[in-house]
């Protein structure tokens, strides 16, 4: 369709950019999984479940294991058999948000939701340095929202994409935006200037990160 609308050269550019974005997202997932599991595996203080089952496994080893599992799945051409994972993905993301908020409310800094809400009122409207505030987190932000290539399978799965696509995208993007903004504001209330680019960095390697 891109070739019909944009021409051959532009369609090739779209394909190249889409492929690059896909590789970038997959690489981000591998690094994220590897770093998180390594931090749990090598933590001698909390004795979390990952440490107990897989002690002292390096980040590279975790990434290699995950890639070995995921690569064969990427060769499957009919993703219809994975349709159920969409619902599972939504459930796990919501679960991750709930666990992170529970950690902030009950553990660090604790004090309940009221503490976070009061802390939000005392925050500066703008950071002292936009470069410091958004420089390290830009990749995560772009990763969350520059995912237009993920809509291609959605278009192909729709019975009437010309009729339903625009409405579905508007509802999905609006809902995700609202959830992300509320989640980000609450986490900023929890951790203030110490909020990490990836908020999981604010969680210790105890039961909450293990649950995530």
N, C-alpha and C positions, 0 to 999 in steps of 0.2 A: 504493500500500500504506500509506503514511503516513496518508492520509486515512481509510482503513478502520480503522486502529488508533487514531489520535489525534483524528480529527475534522477538519473542514474548516479551522478557524482555526489549529489547531496544525500541520496539514500545510502551510498557507501560510507559517507561520513557519519550518518546517523548510526549505521551498524557498528562502525569502529568505536564511536563514543559509548554506545550501549554495551558493547563487549568489554570495554575498559571499565565502565561503571560496575558491571557484573563481577569482573575480576577483583576490583577494589572492595566491593561489599563482601565477597567470599573471603578475601584475605583478611579483612577486618574481623570477620567472625572467627577465623582460625586463630588470629593473634589474641583476640578477646578471650576465647575459650582457653587457650594455652596459658595466658597470664593468670587468669582466675584460678584454674585448676592447679597451676604450679604454686601459687601463693598459699593455697589450702594444703597441698601435698607436702610443702617444705616448712610448714608452721609447726614448731615443736612446743608451742605454749598452750594452744587451745585443744589439741588432740581431737580435731573435728573428724567427721566420718571419712572424708577423702584421705586425710593423713593416716588414719587407721588402716584403710584398705590398700591405698597406693602411696606408701611413704617415699619422699625424696625423689619424685619423678620430675624431670626438667621440663621447662616450657617447650623446647623443641620436640621432646618425645611426645608430649600431649598433643601438639600440633600435628605431628606425623600420624599419631593414632587416629585423630579426628579426620584428617585428610584421607587416610586409608579407608575409613568407613564411608565418607561422603562421596568420594570420587566415583565408585561404581553406581551410586544413586544418580549422579549427574549424567550418566550415559543412557538413562531411561528416557525414551521419547514421549511416552504417554504418562503425563503426570496426574491423570485422572485417579490413579490408584492412591495418590497421596492427598486427595481432596479433604479427607478427614483431618489432616494435619493443620489445615487452616484454622479450624475451630480450636484445636489443641494449642496452636500458637497464640491465639487471642487469650485463652485461659491462662497460659503460662506467663504471658506479659503482664496481664492484670495481677496475677499472683505475685510476680516480682515487684510490682509497684506497691502492693499491699504489704509485702514483707519488708521492703525498704522503709516505708512509712512507719510500720510497727516498730522497727529498730530505732528510728528517730524519736518516736513518741515514748517508747518504754525504756530504751537503753542509753543511747547517746544522741542528743543530750538528755533525753528523758524529760519528765515533768509534764507529759501530756500534750495534747494538741494545742491547748491554750498557750503554752510557752512558745511554740513555733509561730502562732498567729501574732502574739505580742511582739516577737522578735522581728517579724516582717515589717511591722509598723515603725521600727527603729532603724531599718536599713536605709542606706543612701539610695536615691532614685537612680543615679548613674555611678558606675564604678570610677575609681580614680584614673584607671588606664584601660581604654577599650582594647588595646593590643594584649594586655595581660589577661583581661577578663575573657576575651573571645579568641585569642590567638591559639591557645591549646585546644579549645573545645570546638573550633570551627569544623574540624574533620568529623566529629561526632554529630554536629548539627546537620552538616551536609549529608552525612550518611543516613540520617533519619528522614530527611525531606527530599533529597535529590534522587528519588527512586522511581522516576517516571517509567523506566523500563519494566518495572514489575507490573505495569498495567497491561502490557501486551497479552499475557496469558488470560487476564481478566476479559479483555476485549474478545479474544478468540472463544472464550467460554460462554459469552452472552448470546442469547437467542436473537435479540434485536439490539446490537451495540449502538446503532445510530440513535436509538430512542432512549436507551437506559444508561449509557456510559457516563454522560455528563452528570446526571443526577447522582449516580453511585459515587463518582469521584468527589463531588462536592460534599456529600454527606460523610464519606470516609475521612477526607482530609480535615473537615471542620471538627469532627469528633476527636480525631487524634490530636489536633492542635489544642483543643480545650483541655484534654487530659494531660498533655505534656506541659502546658503552661501552669496548670494547678499543681502538678507534681513538682515542677521546677521551683515554683515559688515556695512551696512548703519545705523542700529540701534546703533552699537558700535560707529559710527561716531557722532550720535546724542547725546548719553548719556555718552560716555567715560567710566571712572571707575565706574560711578554710574549705569551702565546698570545692571538691575536685572536679576536673573536666568530665570525668565519668564518676557519677556519684557512688558507685560501688566501692571506689577507693576510700570513702568515708566509713565503710563498714569494716569492723575487725573480722578476723577469720573464725568467728564463733558460729553458733547455730544459725544465725540469720543468713550469713553469706553461704553457709552450707546448704540451707534451704533454697537459696537462689540458684 
